[in-house]
Amino acid sequence: MTHVSTRIFIGAASGLLIVVGAGLMFQPHNFSAANGIILSDNPSLLSEIRAPGGLLLISALFMLVSVGRTRLLEPALALIAGIYGSYGLARLFSLMIDGPPSQSLVQAMIMELVIAGLSVIAWLRFRSTQN
C-alpha cells in the first residue's frame, strides 16, 4: 500500500470503529438489538457494554489523527491489527466454544479478521519502506 492508500485504509477502519464505539456508548440497547441481543436496564451490564465503546472511540480518534501524520501511521496500523484482530479472534473462539451467533455477528467476525489481516500487511509494507 502506498502512503495514500494506507491513509485511506486507516480512515475507513477508524470510521467503522467510530460507528461501533458510538453505538455501544450512546445507544447500547438499539445497537445490540440490531444483532438480536436484548439488553436489560441493569447498570452493571450497561457499564460493561459502554466501556469497550469508549475504548473504541478513543482508539478511532487516534487512528483518525494519524491519517495526517506520517509518524503515527505505523502505530495506527498496529492498533488496527490489535483491535480488529482481538475482536475477530475472540469471536472465532466464542463460535468454537459457544456455537454460532447471529449471522450479522459472523459477518462482523469475518470483516474484523480481514481488516486485521490487511492492517498487518500494510504495517509490514510500511515498515519495509521506512528502512
N, C-alpha and C positions, 0 to 999 in steps of 0.2 A: 504494500500500500504506500502511496506517496503521502507526503505530509497533508495534502489537501484531502485525500480520501480518508486518511487517519482522522483528521479533524471532523469530517462528515460522519464517520462511524461513531466517534466519541459523542458528537452532538446527538445523534439518533439514540444511542444507548442511554445517554443521560436523560433525554426527553421521555423515554419509556419509563425510566426509574422515577422521574418526577410524577408521572401519571399514577404509577403504582403507589409510590410513597404518599402522595396527596390523598389518594383513595383510602389508604389504610389510616392515615392520620385524621382526616376530616369527615369521611363518610364510611366508617368501617362496616356498618350494617348493610348499606347498599352495595359496597364493593364486594363483600363476602357473599351476599345473596346472588350476585351475578354468577358465582361458581357453585350455587346450590348449597351454600353454608348459611345457616340461620344462627345469628349470634343472639345471645341473651343480653340483658342490660347489666350484667354483673360487672361492676367497676374493675375488678381484678382482671377479668378476661379482656375487657376493652383496653386496659393498660398494656396487656401483653400483645394486643393487636396493634395498638398505636405506636409502641416503642420501635419496632422494626421500621415502621413507616417514617419515623423521624430520622433514623439512620439512613434509610434510602434517600430521603430528601437531601440531607446534608451531603451525602456522597455524590448525588447527582449534581448538586450545585458546584462542588469541587470539579467534577468532570466538565461541567459547562464552562467554568472559568479556564480550565486547561486548554480548551479549544483555541484560545487566543494567546497562549503562552507555550512556546516550543519546549521549554524546560520542564513543563508539567505534563506533557503528552505521555511520556513513559510511565510515570506513576498513575496517571489516569487509566491507561491501558491495563496496568496491573490491578488496579481497583476494580475495573470492569470484569476482568477474569476472576477475581476473588469473589465478588458479589454474585454475578450471574452463575459462575461455576459452583459456588457453595449452594445456592438455591436449587440449581438443576440437579446436582448430585444428591442433595438431601431429598428432593422429590423422587429421584430414582430409587434411593434407599427405601423410602416410605412405600413406594409402589411394590418393591420386592417383599417388604416385611408386612405391610398392612393391606395390600391389594390395590387395585386400580382406583384412582379418584375420578372425579368428573372428567369428561372429555376436554373441557377447557383447561383444566389443570395439567393434563397430559400434554396438551399443545403448548402450555406455558413452559413445561419442563423441557420439551424439545427446543423451543426457541431460546431458553436460557442456556442450554448446553451448546447450541450453535453460536450464540453471541459470545460465550466464554471461549469457545474454540477459535473464533475469528479474532478475538482480542489477544489471545496467546500468539497467533500467527503474526498479527500486526505488531505486537510487542517485540517479537524476535526480529522481525524485519526492521523495525525502528532502531533497535539496538545495533544491528549489523551496519546500518547507515551512519551511525554515530561513531563507529570505531575506525 
